[in-house]
Amino acid sequence: MAQPSRALVVVDVQNEYFAGPLEIQYPARSESLTNITTAIDVAEAQGLPIVIVRHVAPAGSPVFAQGSHGWELHPDIASRRRDSWKQIGKNYASVFAGTDFEAWLRETQVDTITLIGYMTNNCDLATAAAAEPLGFTVELLSDASGSIHLANAAGEVSAEQVHETLMVLLNSNFAAVATTQDWVQAVEQDAVLPRGDLGSSAMQGRAAFQPVV
């Protein structure tokens, strides 16, 4: 199997996710942030291209208002940011939507994007799904991302339920899901991360939940 040409994509690690209604609940924010900075430091050391993404809303918006404290990158990310990183501001969940992300990936001959950052249940999910028809391979670091509790007319789920369910779902078709440590090892070895597929995931799921008769 050909060696992957990776880029690390740091999605929306902004102050908005560390206080207020969008505060990340699972995994613990301190844990995911540590793994995010570890991935960044390894990518820098290995010479991988890095993309820094920020969600942008108009001034006066309740969240992500451009120029507001919530819109700013978390200090641990801002202190690492370099001018050489690709900078993207986005208005939609997917990093691909309305940006030059796809064009930049093709120009730099990147075929594999490693997603870290927030939120698992929104921007990470949307970006992974959008990459499939474009032919890009996606990696998602389960302990360098995070989710929030959700409740609406359809029901309610905890952040842990959201996150763990989406890790299984994404690994069944859209992304290779791995821990930061496993990803670091793969990067150092120029190796491909293993990924599930829908067929085998369905068969294993059926076996796991088959009623005993």
C-alpha positions, 0 to 999 in steps of 0.5 A: 500500500502506498505511503500516505501524503498527510496534512494535519487539519486542526479544526476550530480549536477556539475559545468558544469550545472551552466555556459556555453552551458549546463547552466540550464535554467528552473526552475531557477538554484537558485531555483532548487539548493535550492530544491536539497539541501533541499531534501539532508538535509531531506534525511540525517535527515530521514536516507535515503540512498543517491547516488551521481552521476557524469557524467565523460568524458575523459580528454580533452573532451569539457564538464565533463572532469574528473578533470576539474572544470566543472566535479566537484560537485557544492560547495553546494553539495560538502560541504554536501557530506559524505563518507557514500553516494554511489558514482557513476561515469557514462558515459551514460545518465542513471545512470543504464548503465555501473554502479553497481547502480542496484546491489547496490539498490537490495543489500540495498533493495531499491525499490523506487528511488527519482531523483533530479538533471540534466538534466530533458531532458537527465539523469533524463529521461533516468534513469526513463525509464531504471528503469521501466523494472527493477521493481523500482519505480521512483519519480522525483522532478519537482522543484529540476531538470531542463532543457535547451533550445534545437534546432536542425534539428527537431525544437526548444523548450524552456527549460520551454516547455521541462521541463513542457512537460517531467513532464507530460510525465514522470508522465503518466507512468515512475515516480511519479512527485512531488514538493520537499515540497510534497516529504518531507511530503511523506518521513516524513509520509512514504507515497507513492507519487501519480502517473498518468498512461497512460490510465487516462492521455490519457483520460484526455488529450483527454478531455482537447483538444477535439475540440468543435463541 
